[in-house]
Amino acid sequence: MKEPAKNGSGAPGTPEPKKGEQGLVKHEPKAETLEVKLKENGPLTVEETIKRVNELQDNIHKREVLKDHFHMVSMLKFGEYEEKDQIILVSHTGEKYPIRSSSLCQKCADLIKNEIQSHIEEIEQQIVL
């Protein structure tokens, strides 16, 4: 007695292929992705890491100093103490110009606060990056 073939075309239960027909297998091309790592995003060298840490420390120190100045300017009150308010502008040559108007003193303080705040924001952007 002949044993049926277990693999191949003569296996029981498999249909015989028709002559002249071939099955086509369609392969869909898979999209290939190319990962490009820039040196900025990749691991830093020791020198770059040291430089970056030093820059961050400098920026953090600048931010703290600016915040202290901002706090000091914010504490200034004009027009409350018997109108003895005064801001003195001093040039590099030593010339002095006193401002005694409470409203002008307040405007100068507001301008200084706005400038300090913009510098703080710039430094914070550099710290985040």
MDTraj code that builds the backbone (N, CA, C; nanometers):
import mdtraj as md
import numpy as np

residues = "MET LYS GLU PRO ALA LYS ASN GLY SER GLY ALA PRO GLY THR PRO GLU PRO LYS LYS GLY GLU GLN GLY LEU VAL LYS HIS GLU PRO LYS ALA GLU THR LEU GLU VAL LYS LEU LYS GLU ASN GLY PRO LEU THR VAL GLU GLU THR ILE LYS ARG VAL ASN GLU LEU GLN ASP ASN ILE HIS LYS ARG GLU VAL LEU LYS ASP HIS PHE HIS MET VAL SER MET LEU LYS PHE GLY GLU TYR GLU GLU LYS ASP GLN ILE ILE LEU VAL SER HIS THR GLY GLU LYS TYR PRO ILE ARG SER SER SER LEU CYS GLN LYS CYS ALA ASP LEU ILE LYS ASN GLU ILE GLN SER HIS ILE GLU GLU ILE GLU GLN GLN ILE VAL LEU".split()
xyz = np.array([
    [0.0829, -0.1157, 0.0000],
    [0.0000, 0.0000, 0.0000],
    [0.0885, 0.1234, 0.0000],
    [0.0478, 0.2162, -0.0840],
    [0.1261, 0.3377, -0.1005],
    [0.0775, 0.4417, -0.0003],
    [0.1728, 0.5014, 0.0711],
    [0.1383, 0.6017, 0.1722],
    [0.1233, 0.7370, 0.1037],
    [0.0191, 0.8136, 0.1421],
    [0.0014, 0.9438, 0.0776],
    [0.1134, 1.0400, 0.1151],
    [0.1481, 1.1275, 0.0248],
    [0.2517, 1.2279, 0.0495],
    [0.1994, 1.3313, 0.1482],
    [0.2871, 1.3716, 0.2367],
    [0.2440, 1.4656, 0.3396],
    [0.2745, 1.6095, 0.3014],
    [0.3723, 1.6320, 0.2224],
    [0.4081, 1.7677, 0.1811],
    [0.4131, 1.7725, 0.0297],
    [0.3907, 1.8921, -0.0212],
    [0.4049, 1.9065, -0.1646],
    [0.2725, 1.9012, -0.2360],
    [0.2812, 1.8786, -0.3678],
    [0.1618, 1.8865, -0.4509],
    [0.0743, 1.7630, -0.4387],
    [0.1290, 1.6538, -0.3953],
    [0.0500, 1.5327, -0.3886],
    [-0.0146, 1.5101, -0.2533],
    [-0.0160, 1.6067, -0.1658],
    [-0.0738, 1.5890, -0.0331],
    [-0.2245, 1.5787, -0.0446],
    [-0.2814, 1.4920, 0.0350],
    [-0.4265, 1.4782, 0.0271],
    [-0.4954, 1.6055, 0.0713],
    [-0.6001, 1.6416, 0.0033],
    [-0.6791, 1.7593, 0.0365],
    [-0.6321, 1.8863, -0.0298],
    [-0.5237, 1.8813, -0.1037],
    [-0.4772, 2.0021, -0.1711],
    [-0.5216, 1.9975, -0.3148],
    [-0.5764, 2.1075, -0.3612],
    [-0.6202, 2.1086, -0.5004],
    [-0.5018, 2.1096, -0.5940],
    [-0.5186, 2.0469, -0.7032],
    [-0.4138, 2.0435, -0.8050],
    [-0.4090, 2.1782, -0.8753],
    [-0.2899, 2.2329, -0.8931],
    [-0.2823, 2.3600, -0.9646],
    [-0.3174, 2.3405, -1.1109],
    [-0.3853, 2.4408, -1.1640],
    [-0.4223, 2.4349, -1.3047],
    [-0.3014, 2.4699, -1.3883],
    [-0.2942, 2.4091, -1.5016],
    [-0.1821, 2.4322, -1.5910],
    [-0.1881, 2.5750, -1.6447],
    [-0.0744, 2.6434, -1.6459],
    [-0.0663, 2.7770, -1.7037],
    [-0.1019, 2.8874, -1.6049],
    [-0.1411, 2.8558, -1.4845],
    [-0.1742, 2.9586, -1.3863],
    [-0.0688, 2.9587, -1.2770],
    [-0.0305, 3.0749, -1.2411],
    [0.0604, 3.0881, -1.1293],
    [0.0035, 3.1928, -1.0355],
    [0.0161, 3.1659, -0.9109],
    [-0.0298, 3.2645, -0.8133],
    [0.0749, 3.3739, -0.7962],
    [0.0288, 3.4982, -0.7995],
    [0.1193, 3.6115, -0.7795],
    [0.1082, 3.6599, -0.6357],
    [0.2187, 3.6809, -0.5780],
    [0.2203, 3.7366, -0.4427],
    [0.2590, 3.8829, -0.4557],
    [0.1698, 3.9665, -0.4100],
    [0.1967, 4.1097, -0.4194],
    [0.2613, 4.1553, -0.2891],
    [0.3741, 4.2166, -0.3049],
    [0.4433, 4.2743, -0.1895],
    [0.4289, 4.4249, -0.1974],
    [0.3661, 4.4785, -0.0954],
    [0.3536, 4.6242, -0.0889],
    [0.4853, 4.6783, -0.0342],
    [0.5403, 4.7772, -0.1010],
    [0.6659, 4.8324, -0.0502],
    [0.6425, 4.9015, 0.0835],
    [0.7256, 4.8684, 0.1792],
    [0.7140, 4.9311, 0.3099],
    [0.7916, 5.0618, 0.3075],
    [0.7311, 5.1612, 0.3676],
    [0.7987, 5.2901, 0.3738],
    [0.9173, 5.2794, 0.4682],
    [1.0296, 5.3224, 0.4201],
    [1.1492, 5.3176, 0.5024],
    [1.1688, 5.4524, 0.5689],
    [1.2043, 5.4485, 0.6928],
    [1.2319, 5.5724, 0.7647],
    [1.3802, 5.5792, 0.7932],
    [1.4303, 5.6974, 0.7789],
    [1.5709, 5.7208, 0.8025],
    [1.5823, 5.8115, 0.9234],
    [1.6471, 5.7626, 1.0249],
    [1.6650, 5.8431, 1.1446],
    [1.7973, 5.9163, 1.1339],
    [1.7865, 6.0482, 1.1417],
    [1.9058, 6.1312, 1.1388],
    [1.9158, 6.1982, 1.2742],
    [2.0214, 6.1719, 1.3428],
    [2.0408, 6.2337, 1.4730],
    [2.1441, 6.3436, 1.4582],
    [2.0999, 6.4624, 1.4913],
    [2.1916, 6.5739, 1.4890],
    [2.2762, 6.5713, 1.6145],
    [2.3920, 6.6287, 1.6061],
    [2.4809, 6.6281, 1.7205],
    [2.4198, 6.7031, 1.8375],
    [2.3352, 6.8052, 1.8087],
    [2.2713, 6.8823, 1.9144],
    [2.1782, 6.7940, 1.9968],
    [2.1095, 6.7023, 1.9313],
    [2.0129, 6.6190, 2.0006],
    [2.0743, 6.4905, 2.0529],
    [2.1868, 6.4554, 2.0010],
    [2.2501, 6.3314, 2.0411],
    [2.3363, 6.3524, 2.1640],
    [2.4109, 6.2519, 2.1982],
    [2.4984, 6.2633, 2.3141],
    [2.6053, 6.3700, 2.2905],
    [2.6294, 6.4486, 2.3933],
    [2.7280, 6.5549, 2.3829],
    [2.8651, 6.5006, 2.4246],
    [2.9676, 6.5637, 2.3697],
    [3.1012, 6.5275, 2.4134],
    [3.1236, 6.5858, 2.5530],
    [3.2294, 6.5450, 2.6173],
    [3.2590, 6.5936, 2.7519],
    [3.2800, 6.7453, 2.7509],
    [3.3520, 6.7946, 2.6502],
    [3.3776, 6.9384, 2.6408],
    [3.2485, 7.0150, 2.6196],
    [3.1613, 6.9632, 2.5335],
    [3.0330, 7.0296, 2.5080],
    [2.9449, 7.0279, 2.6323],
    [2.9480, 6.9190, 2.7061],
    [2.8686, 6.9095, 2.8284],
    [2.9185, 7.0098, 2.9319],
    [3.0490, 7.0191, 2.9475],
    [3.1062, 7.1150, 3.0427],
    [3.0705, 7.2576, 3.0022],
    [3.0815, 7.2868, 2.8741],
    [3.0480, 7.4206, 2.8253],
    [2.9008, 7.4516, 2.8507],
    [2.8137, 7.3553, 2.8221],
    [2.6697, 7.3746, 2.8417],
    [2.6357, 7.3942, 2.9898],
    [2.6992, 7.3179, 3.0776],
    [2.6754, 7.3318, 3.2219],
    [2.7219, 7.4687, 3.2698],
    [2.8382, 7.5134, 3.2227],
    [2.8879, 7.6460, 3.2614],
    [2.7951, 7.7564, 3.2141],
    [2.7440, 7.7440, 3.0914],
    [2.6499, 7.8436, 3.0395],
    [2.5218, 7.8455, 3.1218],
    [2.4723, 7.7275, 3.1576],
    [2.3520, 7.7203, 3.2398],
    [2.3747, 7.7828, 3.3766],
    [2.4895, 7.7552, 3.4378],
    [2.5196, 7.8151, 3.5679],
    [2.5268, 7.9667, 3.5581],
    [2.5910, 8.0173, 3.4526],
    [2.5997, 8.1628, 3.4328],
    [2.4608, 8.2233, 3.4150],
    [2.3778, 8.1586, 3.3332],
    [2.2432, 8.2103, 3.3093],
    [2.1576, 8.2074, 3.4359],
    [2.1716, 8.1022, 3.5139],
    [2.0953, 8.0941, 3.6390],
    [2.1406, 8.2043, 3.7347],
    [2.2708, 8.2288, 3.7409],
    [2.3222, 8.3354, 3.8272],
    [2.2708, 8.4722, 3.7804],
    [2.2764, 8.4980, 3.6484],
    [2.2263, 8.6247, 3.5937],
    [2.0788, 8.6431, 3.6274],
    [2.0025, 8.5350, 3.6149],
    [1.8587, 8.5410, 3.6439],
    [1.8349, 8.5771, 3.7901],
    [1.9107, 8.5182, 3.8804],
    [1.8940, 8.5471, 4.0235],
    [1.9294, 8.6931, 4.0537],
    [2.0373, 8.7431, 3.9942],
    [2.0772, 8.8829, 4.0149],
    [1.9688, 8.9762, 3.9616],
    [1.9174, 8.9468, 3.8421],
    [1.8124, 9.0311, 3.7849],
    [1.6852, 9.0273, 3.8694],
    [1.6510, 8.9104, 3.9227],
    [1.5333, 8.9014, 4.0094],
    [1.5524, 8.9841, 4.1364],
    [1.6740, 8.9845, 4.1915],
    [1.7015, 9.0679, 4.3090],
    [1.6844, 9.2161, 4.2755],
    [1.7373, 9.2589, 4.1605],
    [1.7214, 9.3986, 4.1181],
    [1.5739, 9.4320, 4.0961],
    [1.5027, 9.3392, 4.0334],
    [1.3594, 9.3620, 4.0094],
    [1.2860, 9.3802, 4.1419],
    [1.3180, 9.2981, 4.2394],
    [1.2540, 9.3077, 4.3705],
    [1.2865, 9.4416, 4.4370],
    [1.4129, 9.4843, 4.4275],
    [1.4521, 9.6123, 4.4887],
    [1.3788, 9.7292, 4.4234],
    [1.3677, 9.7284, 4.2911],
    [1.2983, 9.8374, 4.2223],
    [1.1482, 9.8321, 4.2536],
    [1.0932, 9.7120, 4.2663],
    [0.9503, 9.6986, 4.2980],
    [0.9177, 9.7527, 4.4368],
    [1.0144, 9.7491, 4.5263],
    [0.9925, 9.7970, 4.6632],
    [0.9908, 9.9497, 4.6725],
    [1.0390, 10.0172, 4.5697],
    [1.0415, 10.1639, 4.5736],
    [0.8998, 10.2198, 4.5678],
    [0.8708, 10.3136, 4.6575],
    [0.7410, 10.3816, 4.6608],
    [0.7664, 10.5306, 4.6487],
    [0.6935, 10.5926, 4.5600],
    [0.7109, 10.7357, 4.5374],
    [0.5822, 10.8092, 4.5697],
    [0.5970, 10.9292, 4.6268],
    [0.4815, 11.0139, 4.6534],
    [0.4135, 10.9876, 4.7851],
    [0.4757, 10.9101, 4.8739],
    [0.4097, 10.8777, 4.9997],
    [0.4742, 10.9445, 5.1207],
    [0.5993, 10.9782, 5.1146],
    [0.6707, 11.0265, 5.2328],
    [0.7065, 11.1748, 5.2204],
    [0.6093, 11.2590, 5.2386],
    [0.6260, 11.4045, 5.2405],
    [0.6944, 11.4588, 5.1149],
    [0.6743, 11.3935, 5.0054],
    [0.7250, 11.4395, 4.8753],
    [0.8768, 11.4621, 4.8747],
    [0.9516, 11.3793, 4.9427],
    [1.0978, 11.3896, 4.9419],
    [1.1587, 11.2882, 4.8458],
    [1.0814, 11.2427, 4.7493],
    [1.1293, 11.1434, 4.6534],
    [1.2301, 11.2072, 4.5588],
    [1.3282, 11.1269, 4.5200],
    [1.4289, 11.1782, 4.4291],
    [1.5048, 11.0624, 4.3664],
    [1.5245, 11.0707, 4.2365],
    [1.6137, 10.9800, 4.1642],
    [1.7231, 11.0668, 4.1065],
    [1.8463, 11.0250, 4.1242],
    [1.9587, 11.1023, 4.0739],
    [2.0256, 11.0231, 3.9622],
    [2.0288, 11.0821, 3.8453],
    [2.0991, 11.0226, 3.7315],
    [2.2423, 11.0746, 3.7333],
    [2.3379, 10.9846, 3.7218],
    [2.4787, 11.0227, 3.7233],
    [2.5428, 10.9720, 3.5947],
    [2.6065, 11.0606, 3.5217],
    [2.6730, 11.0216, 3.3972],
    [2.8110, 10.9660, 3.4279],
    [2.8756, 10.9128, 3.3262],
    [3.0092, 10.8554, 3.3435],
    [3.1131, 10.9626, 3.3773],
    [3.0815, 11.0873, 3.3481],
    [3.1737, 11.1967, 3.3811],
    [3.1482, 11.2513, 3.5206],
    [3.0481, 11.1989, 3.5891],
    [3.0201, 11.2429, 3.7256],
    [2.9128, 11.3494, 3.7350],
    [2.8587, 11.3915, 3.6220],
    [2.7523, 11.4922, 3.6257],
    [2.6263, 11.4290, 3.6820],
    [2.5539, 11.5063, 3.7637],
    [2.4340, 11.4551, 3.8293],
    [2.3120, 11.5340, 3.7839],
    [2.2022, 11.4603, 3.7701],
    [2.0753, 11.5236, 3.7370],
    [1.9686, 11.4631, 3.8282],
    [1.9175, 11.5422, 3.9240],
    [1.8154, 11.4893, 4.0143],
    [1.6754, 11.5000, 3.9535],
    [1.5948, 11.3958, 3.9724],
    [1.4534, 11.3971, 3.9330],
    [1.3746, 11.3966, 4.0633],
    [1.2952, 11.5023, 4.0852],
    [1.2227, 11.5152, 4.2113],
    [1.0723, 11.4987, 4.1961],
    [1.0245, 11.4854, 4.0770],
    [0.8810, 11.4680, 4.0541],
    [0.8422, 11.3239, 4.0867],
    [0.7426, 11.3062, 4.1735],
    [0.6985, 11.1712, 4.2118],
    [0.6499, 11.0915, 4.0920],
    [0.5767, 11.1579, 4.0018],
    [0.5243, 11.0849, 3.8848],
    [0.6376, 11.0441, 3.7915],
    [0.7385, 11.1300, 3.7732],
    [0.8527, 11.0931, 3.6889],
    [0.9348, 10.9828, 3.7556],
    [0.9498, 10.9895, 3.8855],
    [1.0221, 10.8838, 3.9569],
    [0.9510, 10.7499, 3.9389],
    [0.8178, 10.7503, 3.9489],
    [0.7414, 10.6267, 3.9324],
    [0.7528, 10.5740, 3.7895],
    [0.7494, 10.6651, 3.6912],
    [0.7636, 10.6227, 3.5513],
    [0.9030, 10.5627, 3.5261],
    [1.0058, 10.6215, 3.5861],
    [1.1413, 10.5663, 3.5717],
    [1.1485, 10.4267, 3.6332],
    [1.0882, 10.4117, 3.7516],
    [1.0896, 10.2812, 3.8177],
    [1.0138, 10.1777, 3.7344],
    [0.9004, 10.2177, 3.6771],
    [0.8237, 10.1253, 3.5926],
    [0.9031, 10.0855, 3.4687],
    [0.9711, 10.1812, 3.4087],
    [1.0534, 10.1520, 3.2909],
    [1.1658, 10.0548, 3.3271],
    [1.2284, 10.0793, 3.4404],
    [1.3366, 9.9905, 3.4843],
    [1.2829, 9.8502, 3.5100],
    [1.1675, 9.8395, 3.5763],
    [1.1080, 9.7076, 3.6025],
    [1.0763, 9.6347, 3.4731],
    [1.0204, 9.7057, 3.3748],
    [0.9884, 9.6426, 3.2459],
    [1.1141, 9.5921, 3.1751],
    [1.2200, 9.6701, 3.1790],
    [1.3458, 9.6293, 3.1158],
    [1.4055, 9.5078, 3.1861],
    [1.4047, 9.5102, 3.3185],
    [1.4586, 9.3971, 3.3933],
    [1.3765, 9.2721, 3.3652],
    [1.2434, 9.2864, 3.3615],
    [1.1567, 9.1708, 3.3353],
    [1.1829, 9.1119, 3.1967],
    [1.2050, 9.1971, 3.0971],
    [1.2333, 9.1449, 2.9626],
    [1.3671, 9.0710, 2.9605],
    [1.4663, 9.1203, 3.0350],
    [1.5947, 9.0497, 3.0429],
    [1.5793, 8.9159, 3.1149],
    [1.4979, 8.9128, 3.2183],
    [1.4737, 8.7872, 3.2900],
    [1.4103, 8.6852, 3.1957],
    [1.3137, 8.7282, 3.1158],
    [1.2478, 8.6376, 3.0212],
    [1.3452, 8.5849, 2.9166],
    [1.4356, 8.6702, 2.8683],
    [1.5367, 8.6259, 2.7711],
    [1.6280, 8.5195, 2.8315],
    [1.6710, 8.5429, 2.9546],
    [1.7582, 8.4474, 3.0225],
    [1.6847, 8.3162, 3.0447],
    [1.5573, 8.3218, 3.0834],
    [1.4793, 8.1998, 3.1051],
    [1.4638, 8.1202, 2.9770],
    [1.4502, 8.1882, 2.8637],
    [1.4436, 8.1172, 2.7351],
    [1.5743, 8.0446, 2.7072],
    [1.6855, 8.1052, 2.7413],
    [1.8153, 8.0405, 2.7191],
    [1.8340, 7.9226, 2.8137],
    [1.7776, 7.9328, 2.9345],
    [1.7895, 7.8235, 3.0303],
    [1.7080, 7.7041, 2.9823],
    [1.5900, 7.7292, 2.9267],
    [1.5030, 7.6203, 2.8796],
    [1.5673, 7.5504, 2.7612],
    [1.6277, 7.6257, 2.6703],
    [1.6901, 7.5650, 2.5540],
    [1.8139, 7.4915, 2.5972],
])
top = md.Topology()
chain = top.add_chain()
for i, resn in enumerate(residues, 1):
    res = top.add_residue(resn, chain, resSeq=i)
    for name in ("N", "CA", "C"):
        top.add_atom(name, md.element.get_by_symbol(name[0]), res)
traj = md.Trajectory(xyz[None], top)
